[in-house]
């Protein structure tokens, strides 16, 4: 038996590319489709079908496996492209993961924005190649969930993603040099960030001292089998939000009164990549307050507002992630 080739554990990489036909390998390349994913991990699992065998002794029944699938998960940075709103050069470097996580991209060249909105149907799939040292696992027909979109003072804008699909091959391949974007995201500071609360939606925004805004998209994903095919599908989305702010003058914003009045509000947090300011990343929520809690924020009195993201009558607009350019 050959001795194992010892490899450093954190030699990992990921490439992702949208599929034109679901479940058909789109062959992502290391030169064009490399992704930055931090603390990445991969796990495989299958369904177990037991054969209940009559036997005169204790012990497990034999079984067969089926519905094999793999999940890749980790943290991604949310940084704007160099030219938001352009036709071909304004996609986020994590778009190949955002779209299979039930989002659609809307680009405005006039507004210089690239916006990712949640959607409920026509959700594309992606091929994922996961490299770990000298092992390659191909995951096809993958869709995923964002368990957190977060903007927080002292941290870069980020999200936690988990992509699930059918793994088709486990191969021994030397870890390639994956080409990834060289963008280095900036952390949120008081000098480059702004947060607003609009109560109700359509009113005048109130600038607040915010510490954090996060959205848990509440997505559920699962597999469905038919003859000859297996699909990974989203089953539901119940997005919720959390915002931490310094206590405001209650004449300006009273979260208890807003909650009791069943008011739909808008919460927004933006970070600028430049000092001037120019390129920015924005997370915005349309929702209702469900909980109000006094909290300690670095020794100061703060308020944590939690609630549900509420779509309008047109749907698919309970939150959005936007990359833009604020320069004239």
Secondary structure, 3 states (H helix, E strand, C coil): CCCCCCCCCCCEEEEEEECCCCCCCCCCCCCCCEECCEEEEEEEEEEEEECCCCCCCCCCCCEEEEEEEEEEEEEEECCCCCCCCCCCCCCCCCHHHHHHHCEEEEEECCCCEEEEEECCCCCCCEEEEEEECCEEEEEEEEEEEEEEEEEEECCCCEEEEEEEEEEEEEEECCCCCCCCCCCCCCCECCCCEEEEEEECCCCCEEEECEEEEEEECCEEEEEEEECCEEEEEEEEECCEEEEEEECCCCCCCCHHHHHHCCCEEEEEEEEECCCCCCEEEEEEEEEEEEEEEEEEECCEEEEEEEEEECCCCCCCCCEEEEEEECCC
